[in-house]
């Protein structure tokens, strides 16, 4: 659990970097860093998995740490190309309160959700034929994840563009993108 806490922190930080790139509407950069992250985290997972559980968690954390480094380099280059200076030394701590007000509920939902899932799985396995029922549930869960994979991937880009259209007060463009996004999600889920 102690090793996993570092992994959670790194995942949050890389998510913030990817969110910053999406907010800057650098969607190609988002795609590149997400592919690189997948490669780095997968490599860490495979190296760690050959040794044991603790090494697997550490391998995931090392992969995520390299991803954080790569994302930071890409984010800094993008920011510089847009004339934005990122200075971590002159942090405005008043902004941290705003970030905390947004991030704390997300953190709580993640902390609460996983133990609830574990407890549900534990309870299910202690029922008659519990392990077979858990197997069916886990298979259905994998199908759900597969159905949501592409829409969730698209949403990062689309939500940033929604924000842009709302800021530009382009109601027609916003409505058109909303309909297109909804249709794409329905079609992808139906397939």
C-alpha positions as CSV (number, residue, x, y, z in Angstrom):
1,X,0.0,0.0,0.0
2,X,2.9,2.4,0.8
3,X,4.4,1.8,-2.6
4,X,1.0,2.3,-4.2
5,X,0.7,5.8,-2.7
6,X,3.6,7.0,-4.8
7,X,1.9,5.5,-7.9
8,X,-1.4,7.4,-7.1
9,X,0.5,10.7,-6.7
10,X,2.3,10.2,-10.0
11,X,-0.9,9.3,-11.8
12,X,-2.6,12.5,-10.5
13,X,0.4,14.7,-11.6
14,X,0.5,13.1,-15.1
15,X,-3.2,13.6,-15.4
16,X,-2.8,17.3,-14.5
17,X,-0.1,17.6,-17.2
18,X,-2.3,16.0,-19.8
19,X,-5.2,18.2,-18.8
20,X,-3.0,21.3,-19.2
21,X,-2.1,20.2,-22.7
22,X,-5.7,19.6,-23.5
23,X,-6.6,23.0,-22.1
24,X,-4.0,24.5,-24.4
25,X,-5.8,22.6,-27.3
26,X,-2.6,20.7,-28.2
27,X,-4.4,17.5,-28.9
28,X,-1.7,16.0,-31.0
29,X,0.7,16.4,-28.0
30,X,-1.9,14.8,-25.8
31,X,-2.1,11.8,-28.1
32,X,1.7,11.6,-28.2
33,X,2.2,11.7,-24.5
34,X,-0.6,9.2,-23.9
35,X,1.0,6.7,-26.3
36,X,4.4,7.3,-24.6
37,X,2.8,6.9,-21.2
38,X,1.2,3.6,-22.2
39,X,4.5,2.3,-23.5
40,X,6.5,3.4,-20.3
41,X,3.9,2.2,-17.8
42,X,3.5,-1.1,-19.7
43,X,7.3,-1.6,-19.7
44,X,7.4,-0.9,-16.0
45,X,4.6,-3.4,-15.4
46,X,6.2,-6.1,-17.4
47,X,9.6,-5.7,-15.8
48,X,8.0,-5.7,-12.3
49,X,5.5,-8.5,-12.9
50,X,8.4,-10.9,-13.5
51,X,9.6,-10.5,-10.0
52,X,6.5,-10.1,-7.7
53,X,3.7,-7.9,-6.5
54,X,5.8,-5.3,-4.8
55,X,8.1,-5.1,-7.8
56,X,5.1,-4.7,-10.1
57,X,3.8,-1.7,-8.1
58,X,7.3,-0.2,-8.1
59,X,7.6,-0.9,-11.9
60,X,4.3,0.8,-12.5
61,X,5.5,3.8,-10.4
62,X,8.8,4.0,-12.3
63,X,7.0,3.9,-15.6
64,X,4.6,6.6,-14.4
65,X,7.6,8.7,-13.1
66,X,9.2,8.5,-16.6
67,X,5.9,9.5,-18.1
68,X,5.7,12.5,-15.7
69,X,9.2,13.5,-16.9
70,X,8.3,13.2,-20.6
71,X,5.0,15.0,-20.1
72,X,6.8,17.8,-18.3
73,X,9.2,18.2,-21.2
74,X,6.4,18.2,-23.8
75,X,4.3,20.6,-21.7
76,X,7.2,23.0,-21.2
77,X,8.0,23.0,-25.0
78,X,4.3,23.6,-25.9
79,X,4.0,26.4,-23.3
80,X,7.2,28.1,-24.6
81,X,6.0,27.8,-28.2
82,X,2.8,29.7,-27.1
83,X,4.7,32.3,-25.2
84,X,3.7,30.9,-21.8
85,X,6.3,30.8,-19.1
86,X,6.0,28.1,-16.5
87,X,7.7,29.1,-13.3
88,X,7.3,26.6,-10.4
89,X,9.3,28.8,-8.0
90,X,6.8,31.7,-8.0
91,X,3.7,29.6,-7.2
92,X,0.7,31.6,-6.3
93,X,-0.6,29.6,-3.3
94,X,-4.0,31.2,-3.5
95,X,-4.5,29.1,-6.7
96,X,-3.7,26.0,-4.7
97,X,-6.9,26.5,-2.7
98,X,-8.9,26.6,-5.9
99,X,-7.1,23.4,-7.1
100,X,-7.7,21.7,-3.8
101,X,-11.4,22.6,-3.9
102,X,-11.6,20.9,-7.2
103,X,-9.2,18.0,-6.7
104,X,-10.2,17.0,-3.1
105,X,-13.7,15.7,-4.1
106,X,-12.1,13.8,-7.0
107,X,-9.6,12.3,-4.6
108,X,-12.3,11.3,-2.2
109,X,-14.4,9.6,-4.9
110,X,-11.4,7.6,-5.9
111,X,-10.5,6.7,-2.4
112,X,-14.1,5.7,-1.6
113,X,-14.9,3.9,-4.8
114,X,-12.1,1.3,-4.9
115,X,-12.7,-0.1,-1.3
116,X,-16.4,-0.2,-2.1
117,X,-15.6,-2.3,-5.2
118,X,-13.3,-4.6,-3.2
119,X,-15.9,-5.0,-0.5
120,X,-18.6,-5.8,-3.1
121,X,-16.3,-8.4,-4.7
122,X,-15.4,-9.9,-1.3
123,X,-19.1,-10.1,-0.4
124,X,-19.9,-11.8,-3.8
125,X,-17.2,-14.4,-3.4
126,X,-18.7,-15.5,0.0
127,X,-22.0,-16.3,-1.6
128,X,-22.9,-19.8,-3.0
129,X,-21.0,-20.1,-6.3
130,X,-19.5,-16.7,-5.5
131,X,-16.3,-17.1,-7.5
132,X,-18.1,-18.1,-10.7
133,X,-20.5,-15.2,-10.2
134,X,-17.6,-12.9,-9.6
135,X,-16.0,-14.2,-12.9
136,X,-19.2,-13.3,-14.8
137,X,-19.3,-9.9,-13.2
138,X,-15.6,-9.3,-14.0
139,X,-16.2,-10.3,-17.6
140,X,-19.1,-8.0,-17.9
141,X,-17.0,-5.2,-16.4
142,X,-14.3,-5.8,-19.0
143,X,-16.9,-5.4,-21.7
144,X,-18.1,-2.2,-20.1
145,X,-14.5,-0.9,-20.1
146,X,-14.1,-1.8,-23.8
147,X,-17.3,0.0,-24.7
148,X,-16.2,3.1,-22.8
149,X,-12.6,3.1,-23.9
150,X,-12.9,5.1,-27.2
151,X,-15.6,7.5,-25.9
152,X,-13.5,8.2,-22.8
153,X,-10.5,8.8,-24.9
154,X,-12.4,11.2,-27.2
155,X,-13.9,13.0,-24.2
156,X,-10.6,14.6,-23.1
157,X,-10.3,16.3,-26.5
158,X,-14.0,17.1,-26.9
159,X,-14.4,18.6,-23.4
160,X,-11.5,21.0,-24.0
161,X,-13.1,22.1,-27.2
162,X,-16.5,22.5,-25.5
163,X,-14.7,24.9,-23.1
164,X,-13.2,26.8,-26.0
165,X,-16.6,27.1,-27.8
166,X,-18.3,28.2,-24.6
167,X,-15.6,30.8,-23.9
168,X,-15.9,32.1,-27.5
169,X,-19.7,32.2,-27.0
170,X,-20.2,30.1,-30.1
171,X,-23.6,28.6,-29.2
172,X,-24.2,27.1,-32.7
173,X,-20.8,25.5,-32.8
174,X,-21.3,24.2,-29.2
175,X,-24.7,22.7,-30.1
176,X,-23.3,21.2,-33.3
177,X,-20.3,19.6,-31.5
178,X,-22.6,18.3,-28.7
179,X,-24.9,16.5,-31.3
180,X,-21.9,15.1,-33.1
181,X,-20.3,14.0,-29.9
182,X,-23.5,12.3,-28.7
183,X,-24.0,10.6,-32.1
184,X,-20.4,9.3,-32.0
185,X,-20.8,7.9,-28.5
186,X,-24.1,6.2,-29.4
187,X,-22.6,4.7,-32.6
188,X,-19.4,3.5,-30.9
189,X,-21.4,2.0,-28.0
190,X,-23.8,0.3,-30.4
191,X,-21.0,-1.3,-32.4
